[in-house]
Amino acid sequence: MGQKQSGQGSEFRPDYSHFQLSSPLGNIKSRYDVVVIGSGYGGSVAASRCARAGQKVCVLEKGKEWLPGDFPETELRAIKEIQMTIKGKKDRVGSPTNLYDVVLGDHVAILQGCGLGGGSLINANVALDTDPRVFQNEEWPKELQEDVVNMNEIDRAHVYNMLKPTVYPEDAQVLHKMEAMKIAADHIAKDIEDIKGDDIFKRTPLFVNFMSVRKNHVGIPQPACIGCGNCCGGCNTGAKNTLNMNYLPDAKAHGAEIYTQVEVKYIVRDKENSCWIIHYVPHIQESFKIKELIVRADKLILGAGSVGSTDILMQSIDYGGLYISPTIGQKFTTNGDTLNFSYNGEQKIRPAGVELKNLREGKSPGPAISCVIDMRSIPGEPFEDGLVLEDGTPPSSADSPYKFLVSWLEKGEDTTPGENDWRERVRHWSGKGWRNTLCFLSMSHDKADGILVIDEKSGRAMVEYPEVGHETNFEKVRQAARTGTHGLKGFFIPNPYWHGLVSRIRDKKGIVTVHPLGGCSMGESGKTGVVNHAGQVFAGDTEELLPDLYVVDGAIMPRSLGVNPALTISILAERCIRLMAEKYGWEINYNRFTKIDPSSVMARPGIRFTERMRGDLEFEKKTVPCEFLLTVETNNVKRFLNDERHTAKIYGTVTCKGLSRTNLTISAGHFQLFSESETRVNTREMIYRMVLSSVEGKLYYFDGVKVVHKDSAFEIGVGDTTTLSIHIHEGSDASGKVIARGKLEIKISDFRKQLKTMEVFNARTKMERFKWNAKFGKFFAGVLWEVYGPLATAKNIFNPDALPREKRPLELGEAQPIATQLFTQDDYELLLTRYEGGDKGPLMLVHGTGVSSSIFAMDTIEKCFIEYLVEQKYDVWNLDWRASVNFDGCRRQWTCDDAAKYDFPLAVDHVLRKTGKADVQILVHCAGGISFFTSLLQGTLQGKIRSIVCSQTGPCLSAGKFNSFKSAVKIPSFLHGVGIDGMTAFNEGREDWIDGVTKKFFGGVADATTAFREHCDNPVCHRITFIYHLLWNHKNLNALTHDTLHEHFGYVNSKVCRHFAKSVNKGHVVNFQGEDIYMPGEGKSKDPKKNEDFQRQMRFLDIPTMFCSGQDNNCWSPETSKRSMDVCRKANPNQHYERLVIPNYAHLDLFMGQNCHEEVFPLFMPFLDKYAYSDVMDGMLTPACDSTFF
């Protein structure tokens, strides 16, 4: 069926796994124009229309957000999603956010949907109109009776335009159950004068798509229905027009905010501030006892369903002092719901839904309901005697229970005794009798004499309706269903809860309703109803109305409807909001559809945890206890971890009797995890900032910080991460007067609970959830190791309280820096900073590891390299690649192969694209040179490099003695093996004994491996020397540069060091696995020119190149530049290669030396100027790989 009707092929199955309408609760504001409670038909209509009217709308839904693909299709999964409240029982079975909400009273059991979309998630999608005669009954307010024409023309059209009901297509797969219903209709019609089967048999309009659409009218993709029959368990394909496919995304597209797992408890009128206060609790964690939060609304609309809306108003009488009609809870109706069965008839039915994985083409049961035997317009009979029989198909998750019930627990009545008895027995005992079973779902008219009351034990609204099972409508339904069963030659099984096994056990005739109505019924005044014709709540038993309070769901029905109520509820809700808009002067544009922005509903894995801290505040010269219970939540854990500030949202409560008599609700909550302190060096901070709202209407600003800083040798961070210093300000921001201050701490018992609340959400698989949990844990532990670990150091040697130094602005003239952020395919951040000093070049500068591009932009010397090049009229592009200590990428584990493959092609292509040049000049330093030559030898830069200046390294490598020793004994591999992923050049800057030992160790290494004249007392310099060997002649550095080394040096990861070691041991660049793929045969053959592979690779280096070394370089031996030049010359004898050895200079002092602008930079210029201009001006180049540019 679905394949024939799909329109775009049965393969069109939208992926809803990253679709989300709801927002993190941390986004909730303290006040809205309109708050809508509930998201069923009434609530969703209200949210959509109020948002279209330009109001700031907030939707609060108790249940979870369910997506197609999430719904249970098996019994075990369905059982896990049941919540059950039993009269007289205190504890609810299951979570209050579970999908299937069962309320068991003495005589009436209610099954209703709980989730975003309310009952639409698990209903049968039927869109039948109510018999018009129902609205002429005296129970309806006069104004509504007189407005039925408008309601059925204007409001009904609005519903149809949004929900788009349609009948099961004539040309679709023939449904066995529909054929059986025709037979039953014909048989029933025989007993009715002047009526034929075709007069009462109809295909029902359904809120279902039978044609696939890539984007529906609100922008949501929907496939065609495939007839799996699981509508009442939850649609896992997306074909069902549940409210999260239409009204709710429409509300979101017009600015409404939607929050789930939020249960409203009661409401209070705030007369002083002319608003409603909604008290609610979030059901997101279970470790801590939930506390009430509040949100304010200028206008409040209840759409929580018959039981939900009535319950809230009843609770509000007791807890909020709400003055409403004494008729609250009355006129409850089951809508005449009942279920009967024709078991083991002659017609094959396919009686239950099928799991999607088991569904076969041409063998689907069809939608849960596809047709109706409509007995509401029998000539000469009052409308109260009318009823409908529909072909109900239980979902696959209820297949086995239904089968067991009708096949074995209930002994049905044989409606054709003596006919085909042996066949019936064979089908029954073989289990095939169930396949020929038709379920009659019926609606009729009861007397609406039920009443909802608050059960003392459970604290929830329950139905009292002792005589409901004895009302005559249910007997009429039974007779009609039995007659239909007789036509099918089946066994008639009446409703087990009303007349079967359950009824006999309970000794009561009970009713199960899936369409509870009433409780806040319409009336002419508070004496006859709770709301008026427009859904406005009466004040007590008067005709006066409570300001700006509405009910717009099934609760407002003053009687039964005798048919599936979804369409009628929606129409009445549309009417209520239409009248509301007229009252307030709103304009609602019903005709224009704004399709939802896909980015606004894109769900990504997030993380949250709940934390409780307690302590004292100094408030008004008194000490008062203070406590908060809050949840930290981010809906994008990847962004959270990558963001240098690591920001998230906060929601929850603060309890402090000095500020309010009840809990203060958090809004605009802002959290930062381990962000760099803006006021203290060597310090990380955990920041808590939020606005607190009290029920008294006052606002306070909470400003708290956990200072994460190592202050002693054995400190491991427990005290810092569990102690929060706070200031409380008047008003909504930090500009207000500080009225209280103090400290809060985490108790061990609370910390254990906090760990249980740690949750990755929106993950589609267990593996994805595990991955992000692990990454978060690694980040958290990594920061603590960085701060408190014995080999981790801080970023400078100064006192943490020292002020930042004032830096010299660079003299660049008109060549002011323009920065461009790039992202590689493997998700590393790069930064290209352009200094357009002239038309020479373009010249790209590449730094080494453990530093950043700042080595070319030193403000501590008279003229840095950037200033010098700009003065020489070069178009300079200063690159921060993945090794840059300015980015967190330097701390990740990567290799030269990775940088070669991703970083340099991306950067070079960007420069060429922006300049329009065919090629670029390159100056590379140290590890930047190794990675760059690796990129050349990978063949990714062929034809794009005009000339190269390589400082200190090259394709051939010869390390200094100390580094050769470290490579030979595999020190980098050893450090990696013991769990040290890298080292930083920063010193602790603390005066404890272990700091003293550390300083002496690095100082000793520095002294032992350097000449006496190079000894110094700078711990940062010592640590740098331990990692790299001495990188300068001290006489070349001025004091300011030497004292500020921490500003330029940082972290180097162990993996790239292991890679360097493998290349050093081979004598030339190799891949990370140690394979000789870049320069095969080098060093093994006397005449490598005979090696075709080697010669082919060396053609990639057929580029004008200057190899330069500092004569005193101990990091890389000057032999490196000589060997590199010699090998290149032998391979490419016709190319220009030269070597520059700079006396009295070592390694980085070539760029950091105080006199390098006079003694070093000019030495580069003859070579650079020789290739400063390209002879070829080509068009724009295509990037070497797909990359993201900003």
MARLUM-690223 format. One record per residue (C-alpha): residue in one letter; x, y, z. Coordinates in steps of 0.5 Angstrom, whole numbers, plus 2048, in hexadecimal, padded with zeros to 3 digits. Each point is the difference from the previous one (the first is absolute). Example, Ala and Ser with C-alpha at 12.3 -4.5 7.8 and 13.67 -1.06 7.14 Angstrom:
BEGIN
a8197F7810 s8028077FE 
This chain:
BEGIN
m800800800 g805805802 q8057FE7FA k7FA8017FB q7FE807803 s807803802 g8008047FA q808801801 g8017F8801 s8007FC806 e807801801 f7FE808803 r8017FF807 p802806804 d805800805 y7FD803806 s8067FE805 h803807800 f7F9804800 q7FE803807 l7FA806801 s802800807 s805805803 p8047FF806 l7FD802807 g806804801 n7FD8057FB i7FA801803 k7FE808802 s7FD802806 r7FA8037FD y7FC7FF7F9 d7FA8047FD v7FD7F97FF v8017F9804 v7FD7FA7FD i7FF7FA805 g8007FA7FC s8017FE7F8 g7FA7FC7FE y7FB8027FB g7FE806804 g807802803 s8038007F9 v7FB8047FD a800805805 a8088007FF s8008017F9 r7FB8057FF c802805806 a8077FF7FD r7FE8027F9 a7FC806804 g807803802 q8007FD807 k8067FE804 v7FD7F9801 c8037FA805 v7FD7F97FF l8017FC807 e7FF7F87FE k8017FB806 g8027FA7FB k8067FF7FC e8018027F9 w7FF7FA7FB l8027FF7F9 p7FE7FB7FB g8057FA801 d800801808 f7F97FD801 p8007F9803 e7FE7FA7FB t8007FA805 e7FD7FE807 l806801804 r8028077FD a7F8802801 i8007FE807 k806804802 e7FC8067FD i7FA7FF805 q7FF805805 m7FA7FE805 t7FC804805 i7FB7FB804 k7FB803805 g8027FF807 k8077FF7FF k805805801 d8067FE7FC r7FF8017F8 v8037FA7FC g8058027FB s8038077FE p7FB806800 t8038017F9 n7FE7F97FD l7FC8007FA y7FA7FC802 d7FD803806 v7FB7FC803 v7FB802806 l7FC7FB803 g7FA802804 d7FB7FB803 h7FB8007FA v8048047FB a8077FF7FD i8038057FB l8067FF7FB q8038077FE g8068027FC c806803804 g8058047FB l8018067FC g7FA7FF7FC g7FB7FD805 g7FB7FB7FE s8028017F9 l8067FC801 i7FC7F9801 n7F98027FE a7FD7FD7F9 n8008067FC v7F88007FF a7FE8077FD l7F87FF801 d7FB806801 t7FC800806 d7F87FF7FE p7FE808800 r7FA7FE804 v8057FF806 f801808800 q7F9801800 n7FF7FD807 e7FF805806 e8067FE803 w8048047FC p801808801 k7FB8047FC e8058047FC l8047F97FE q7F97FE7FD e7FF8067FC d8078007FE v8007F97FD v8008027F9 n806804800 m8037FB804 n7FF7FA7FB e8028057FA i806804803 d8037FC806 r7FF7FA7FC a8038027FA h806802804 v8017FA803 y7FF7FC7FA n8068057FD m8047FE805 l7FF7F8802 k7FE7FE7F9 p7FB7FA801 t7FF7FC7FA v7FD7F97FF y8037F97FF p8028007F8 e7FB7FC7FC d8067FE7FB a8047FE806 q8017F9803 v7F97FC801 l800800808 h7FC7F9803 k7FE804806 m7FC8057FB e7FD7FA7FC a7FE7FD807 m7FD807802 k7FC8007FA i7FD7F9801 a7FE802807 a7FD8077FE d7FC7FC7FB h7FD7FB806 i7FF806805 a7FC8037FA k7FB7FA800 d7FD802806 i7FF8077FF e7FA8037FC d8028037F9 i807800801 k8067FC7FC g8077FE802 d8028067FB d7FC805804 i8047FF806 f8077FD7FE k8058067FF r8088017FF t802804805 p8048077FF l8067FF803 f806804803 v8057FC7FC n8048017F9 f7FF7FB7FB m8058047FB s807801802 v802808800 r808802801 k7FD806804 n7F9801802 h7FC807801 v804801806 g8077FD7FE i8007F9803 p8027FA7FB q7FA7FB800 p8007F97FD a7FA7FD7FD c7FC7FB805 i8027F97FF g7FB7FD804 c8037FD806 g7FA801805 n805803805 c7FC806801 c7FE7FF807 g8077FE802 g8038067FD c8028017F9 n8077FE7FE t8008027F9 g7FE808800 a7FA7FF7FC k7FB801805 n7FE807801 t801801807 l800807803 n808800800 m7FF8007F8 n7FC806800 y7FD804805 l806800805 p8068017FA d7FB8067FE a801803807 k8077FF800 a8018037F9 h7FC806803 g805801806 a7FC7FB806 e8057FD805 i7FE7F9801 y8037FC807 t7FE7F9801 q8017FC806 v7FD805804 e7FA7FF805 v7FB806802 k7FE7FF807 y7FC806801 i7FF8077FE v7FF807804 r7FD8077FE d806805802 k7FB806800 e806805802 n8037FE7F9 s7FA7FF7FC c8027F97FE w8007F8802 i8057FD803 i8017F87FE h8037FC805 y8037FA7FC v8057FA802 p8057FD7FA h8007F9800 i8077FF7FD q8047FD806 e7FE7FB805 s806801805 f7FE806804 k7F9802802 i7FD8047FB k7FE807802 e7FB8057FD l8028057FB i7FC8067FE v7FF8047F9 r7FB8067FF a7FB8017FB d7FC8067FE k7FB7FB7FD l7FF7F9802 i7FD7FA7FC l7FF7F9802 g8007FB7FB a8027FA804 g7FA7FC7FF s7FA7FE804 v8037FD806 g8078047FF s7FC807800 t7FB7FE805 d8057FE805 i8048067FF l7FA805802 m7FE7FB806 q807800802 s8008087FF i7FA801805 d8047FC806 y8078037FE g7FF8067FD g7FA803803 l7FC8007F9 y7F9802800 i7FC7FC7FB s7FA7FD7FE p7FD7FB805 t7FE7FB7FA i8087FF7FF g8017F87FF q7F87FF7FE k7FD7FE7F9 f8067FB7FF t7FE7FB7FA t8037FA7FD n7FE8027FA g7FC7F97FF d8077FD7FF t8007F8800 l8037FA7FC n7FD7FA7FE f8037FA7FC s7FE7FC7FA y8047FA801 n8027FA7FC g7FB8027FA e8017FE7F9 q8038067FD k807801801 i802806803 r807802802 p7FE802807 a806803803 g8068057FE v8067FD7FD e807802802 l8038047FA k8067FB7FF n7FB7FB7FF l7FB8037FC r8007FE7F9 e7FD8037FA g7F87FE7FE k8007FD807 s7FF806805 p7FA801804 g7FF8077FE p7FF806805 a7FD7FF807 i7F98027FE s7FE8017F8 c7F9800800 v7F9800804 i7F97FE801 d7FD806802 m7F97FF803 r800808802 s7FA8027FB i7FB7FA801 p7FA8037FD g7FB801806 e8057FF806 p803806804 f807801800 e8017FE807 d7FF7F97FD g8058007FB l8077FD800 v8057FE7FB l8047F97FF e8078017FE d8057FB7FD g805800806 t8077FD7FF p805800806 p8078017FF s8057FB800 s802801807 a7F97FE802 d8007FA7FB s8017FA805 p7FC803806 y7FA8017FC k8017F97FC f8017FD807 l7FA803803 v7FB7FF7FA s8027F97FF w8017FD806 l7FE804806 e7F98027FD k7FB7FB7FE g7FC8037FB e7F97FF7FD d7FF7FC7FA t7FC8047FC t7FF7FB7FB p7FF7F9804 g8007FA7FC e8038037FA n8087FE7FE d8017FE807 w8067FC7FE r8038057FC e7FF805806 r8047FB805 v8067FF7FB r8018077FF h7FF801808 w8057FB802 s8058017FB g800808802 k7FD8027F9 g7FA802803 w803807802 r8028017F9 n7F88007FF t7FF805805 l7FD8077FF c800805806 f7FA805800 l802807803 s7FA803802 m7FE807802 s7F9802803 h7FC805805 d8007FF807 k7FD804805 a806804802 d7FF7FF807 g8077FF802 i804804805 l807801800 v803801807 i807800803 d8027F9803 e803801807 k8057FB7FF s8038017F9 g7FE807800 r7FE8007F9 a7F98017FD m7FC7FA800 v7F97FE7FD e7FA7FE804 y7FA7FE7FC p7FD7FA803 e7FA7FF7FC v8048017F9 g8007F87FE h7F9800801 e7FE8057FB t7FC7FE7FA n8048027FB f8067FB801 e7FA7FB7FF k7FE8037FA v8087FF7FE r8007F9802 q7FA7FE7FC a8038047FA a8067FC800 r7FD7FA801 t7FC8007FA g8068027FC t8047FA803 h7FA7FC7FE g8018027F9 l8077FE800 k7FE7F9803 g805801806 f800800808 f7FD806803 i805802806 p7FD807803 n805805804 p8037FC805 y800806805 w7F98017FF h7FD7F97FF g8067FB800 l8057FD804 v803806804 s7F9802801 r7FE7FA804 i806800804 r7FF807802 d7F97FF800 k7FF8077FD k7FE8027F9 g8058047FE i8028057FA v8078017FD t8008077FC v8058027FC h7FC8077FF p7FF803807 l7FC8067FF g7FD805805 g802803807 c8018077FE s7F98007FC m7FE8067FC g7FA804804 e7FC806800 s803802806 g8047FD806 k7FA7FD803 t7FF7FB7FA g8078007FD v808801801 v8018047FA n7FC8047FB h7FE7FF7F9 a8078037FE g8047FC805 q801805805 v8007FE807 f7FA803805 a802803807 g7FC7FB804 d7F97FF7FF t7FF8077FD e8008037F9 e806804801 l8067FD7FD l8077FF802 p8058047FD d8047FD7FA l7FF7F9802 y7FD7FB7FB v7FF7F87FF v8007FE7F8 d8007F8801 g7FB7FA800 a7FF803808 i7FB8057FD m7FB7FB7FD p7F9800804 r7FE7FA7FD s8027FA7FC l8028017F9 g7FE7F87FE v8068007FB n808801800 p801807803 a8068027FD l7FD8047FA t7FB803805 i805802805 s8048037FB i7FA8047FD l7FE803807 a807802801 e8018047FA r7FA803802 c802802807 i8078037FD r7FC8047FB l7FB803805 m806801804 a8048047FA e7FA8047FF k800802808 y807802800 g8008037F9 w8057FB7FD e8017FE7F9 i8017F97FE n8027FF7F9 y7FD7F97FE n8027FF7F9 r807801800 f8057FA802 t807802803 k8047F97FF i8047FF806 d8078017FF p8047F9800 s805803805 s7FB802805 v7FE7F8801 m8077FD7FF a8017FC806 r8087FE802 p8027FC806 g800804806 i8027FF807 r7FD802807 f8017FF807 t7FD802807 e803803806 r7FF802807 m804805804 r7FE802807 g803805804 d7FF807803 l7FF8077FE e802807804 f7FA8047FF e7FE806803 k8057FF806 k7FD7F9801 t8027F97FE v7FB7FC7FC p8007F97FD c8008007F9 e7FF7FA7FB f8007FF7F8 l7FD7FA7FC l8028017F9 t8017FD7FA v8058017FB e7FF7FF7F9 t8028017F9 n7FD7FD7FA n8068007FC v8067FC804 k8058007FA r7FF808800 f800800807 l8077FC800 n8038047FA d7FE807803 e806803804 r7FB803805 h7FC7F9800 t7F9804801 a7F97FC802 k7FA802803 i7FD800807 y7F97FF803 g7FE7FE807 t7FE803806 v804804806 t7FD800807 c802805804 k7FB803806 g803806800 l7FE8027F9 s7FA7FC7FF r7FB7FC804 t8007FB7FB n8057FD7FA l8028057FC t8007FE7F8 i8068017FC s8008037F9 a8058027FB g8057FB803 h8078007FE f8057FB801 q8088007FE l8047FA802 f807800801 s8018077FC e806804800 s800805805 e7FF8077FE t803803806 r8057FB803 v8057FC7FC n8027F9801 t7F97FF802 r7F97FD7FD e7F9802802 m7FA7FC801 i7FB8067FF y7F8800802 r7FC8067FE m7F9801801 v7FA804801 l7FB7FE806 s7F9801800 s7FC800806 v7F87FF801 e800807803 g8028037F9 k807802802 l8067FE7FC y8077FF802 y8077FE7FC f8047FA803 d8088017FE g8047FA802 v8077FD7FF k8047FA801 v807802800 v8047FA7FD h807801802 k8067FC803 d802803806 s8047FB804 a8047F97FE f7FB7FB801 e7FA8047FE i7FC7FC7FB g7FA8057FF v7FB7FD805 g7FF806804 d8008057FA t7FB7FC7FC t7FB7FF806 t800807802 l7FC8067FD s801807802 i7FA8047FF h7FD807800 i7F98027FF h7FE8077FD e7FA804800 g7FC7FF7F9 s8027FC7FA d8078027FF a807801803 s7FF807800 g7FB800806 k802801807 v8037FA804 i7FC7FE805 a8027F9802 r8077FC800 g8027F9802 k8027F97FE l7FD7FA7FE e8037F9800 i7FE7F97FE k7FF7FA805 i8037F97FE s7F97FD800 d7FD8067FB f8077FF7FC r7FE7F87FF k7F98027FE q8038057FB l8047FB7FD k7F97FC7FE t7FD8067FD m8068007FB e7FC7FF7F9 v8028007F9 f7F98027FC n7FE8007F9 a8057FA7FE r7FD7FC7FB t8047FA803 k8037FD806 m8078007FD e7FF8087FE r7FE801807 f8067FC803 k8048047FB w7FE807803 n8007FE807 a8077FD7FF k8028077FC f7FD804806 g8047FC805 k8068007FD f7FF8087FF f7FF801808 a8057FB802 g8058037FB v7FF807803 l8017FE807 w8067FC7FE e8038077FC v7FE804806 y8027FB806 g8057FB7FC p8077FF802 l8028017F9 a7FB8057FE t802808801 a7FD8067FF k8008057FB n805805803 i805801806 f7FD806802 n7FB801807 p7F97FE7FE d7FE807802 a8058047FC l7FC8047FB p8027FF7F8 r8058047FD e7FF8057FB k8027FE7F9 r8038057FB p7FC8017FA l8037FD7F9 e8028057FB l7FD7FE7FA g7FD8067FD e7FA7FF7FC a8027F8800 q7FB7FF806 p7FF7F9801 i7FA7FC7FD a7FF7F9803 t7FC7FA7FD q7FE7FA804 l8007F97FC f7FE7F9802 t8047FA7FD q7FC7FA7FE d8027FD807 d7FD805804 y806804802 e800808800 l8058047FC l801807800 l8038047FA t802808802 r8018047FA y805806800 e7FF8037F9 g807804800 g8008007F8 d8007FC7FA k8067FC801 g7FE7F8802 p7FC7FE802 l8047FE806 m7FD7FB805 l8047FF807 v8007F9803 h8027FF808 g8027FA803 t7FD7FC806 g7FF802807 v7FF8077FD s7FC8057FC s8008057FA s802805806 i8077FE7FF f8008047F9 a7FC806804 m804801806 d7FF807803 t8067FF805 i8058027FB e8018067FC k7FE7FD7F9 c7FC7F9800 f8017FC7F9 i7F88027FE e802808801 y8077FE7FC l7FC7FD7FA v7FA805800 e8068057FF q8037FC7FA k7F98017FD y7FE7F8801 d7F97FE800 v8017FB806 w7FB7FB803 n8027FD807 l7FD7F9801 d7FE7FD807 w8007F97FE r7FD7FA804 a807801804 s7FE807803 v800800807 n7FA8057FF f7FC7FB7FE d7FD7FA804 g8027FB7FA c807800802 r7FE7FC806 r7FD7FB7FC q8047FA7FD w8028017F9 t8067FF7FC c8048037FA d7FC7FC7FB d7FA803803 a8028077FF a8037FF7F9 k7FA7FD7FE y7FB805802 d803807803 f8058027FA p7FC7FE7FA l7FA804804 a804806801 v8048017FA d7F97FF7FC h7FD805804 v8068057FF l8007FF7F8 r7F8801800 k800806804 t8068037FC g7FF7FD7F9 k8077FE7FF a8027F97FD d8057FF806 v803802807 q807801803 i8017FC807 l804801806 v8007FB804 h8037FF807 c8027F9804 a7FA7FB800 g7FC8057FC g8057FE7FB i8007F8801 s7F98007FF f8008057FA f8057FC7FC t7FC7FA802 s7FA8037FD l8048017FA l8027F97FF q7F97FE801 g7FF8047F9 t7FB804803 l8038077FE q8037FE7F9 g8008077FC k7FE804806 i807802803 r8048057FD s806800805 i8027FD807 v804803806 c8017FB805 s802801806 q8047FB804 t7FD7FA7FD g7FF7FD7FA p7FE7F97FC c8067FD804 l801800807 s806800805 a7FE802807 g805803805 k8037FB805 f7FB801806 n7FA7FF7FB s8037FA7FC f8017FD807 k7F9801802 s7FE7FD7F9 a8057FA800 v7FD7FE807 k7F98027FE i7FE804806 p7FA8037FC s7FD7F97FF f8027FF808 l7FC806802 h7FA7FE7FC g8017F9803 v7FF803807 g7FA8047FE i8038077FF d7FD8027F9 g805806800 m803806803 t800807801 a805805801 f7FD804805 n802800807 e7FC7FF807 g802807803 r7FE7FD807 e805800806 d7FF7F9803 w8057FA800 i7FE7FC7FA d8008077FC g807801803 v8027F87FE t7FD8017F9 k8048077FF k8067FD802 f7FF7FA7FC f7FF8047F9 g806805802 g8047FA801 v7FF7FD7FA a8018077FC d806801804 a8037F97FE t7FE8017F9 t8028077FF a807804800 f801804807 r7FF8067FC e7F97FE7FE h7FE7FF807 c7FA804803 d7FB800806 n7FA8007FC p7FB7FA801 v7FD8017F9 c8068007FD h8027FA803 r7FA7FC7FF i8018027F8 t8077FD800 f7FE7FA803 i7FA7FF7FB y8048027FA h807802802 l803807800 l7FC8047FB w805807800 n806803802 h7FE804806 k8048067FE n7FB8017FA l7FA800804 n7FE807804 a7FE7FF807 l7F98017FE t7FF7FB7FB h8047FB805 d7FB802806 t7FA7FF7FB l8017F97FD h7FA7FE803 e7FC8047FB h8037FC7FA f8017F9802 g7FB7FB802 y7FE7F97FF v8037FA7FC n7FC7FA7FF s8047F9801 k7FE7FD7F9 v8038057FC c8067FF804 r8007F97FF h8008017F8 f806805801 a8047FB803 k7FE7FB7FB s8028047FA v807802804 n8017F9801 k8007FF7F9 g8038067FE h7FB8037FC v7F8801800 v7FC7FA800 n7F97FE802 f7FD7FF807 q8017F97FF g8078017FE e7FF7FE7F9 d8058027FB i7FA8037FB y8038077FF m8077FF7FE p8017F97FF g8077FD800 e803807802 g8067FE804 k8007F97FE s8038007F9 k8068047FE d7FC8027FA p7F9801802 k7FF8037F9 k7FF7F97FD n7FB7FF805 e7F98027FC d7FC801806 f805804803 q8018057FA r7F88007FF q7FF803807 m8068057FF r7FD8037FA f7FB803805 l806804803 d8028037FA i7FF807803 p805805801 t8027FF807 m804804805 f8027FB806 c802804806 s8037FF807 g803803806 q8077FE801 d7FF7FF807 n7F97FC800 n8007FA805 c7F97FE7FE w8017FE7F9 s8078007FE p8028047FA e8027FA7FC t7F98007FF s8008057FB k8067FE7FD r7FD7F97FF s7FA8027FD m8038057FB d8057FB7FE v7FA7FA7FF c7FC8057FC r8058027FC k8027F97FE a7F97FF7FE n7FE8067FD p8078037FD n7FD8057FC q7FC804806 h802805804 y8027FE807 e804804805 r802800807 l801805805 v8047FF807 i7FF806805 p806801805 n7FF801807 y7F87FE7FF a7FD7FA803 h7F97FE7FE l7FA805802 d804806801 l8008017F9 f7F9803801 m800801807 g807804800 q801807802 n8048027FA c7FD7FB7FB h7FD8057FC e8078027FF e8047FA800 v7FB7FA7FD f7FB8037FD p8048047FA l8037F97FF f7FA7FD7FD m7FE8067FC p8047FE7F9 f7FD7F9800 l7F9803801 d8008067FC k8037FB7FA y7F97FC800 a7FC806803 y7FC8007F9 s7FC7FB7FD d8018007F8 v7FA7FC7FF m7F9803802 d7FB7FB800 g7F9800802 m7FC7FE807 l8037F9802 t7FB7FB802 p8027FD808 a8037FA800 c7FB7FD805 d7F9802802 s801805806 t7FC805804 f8028077FF f7FD806805 
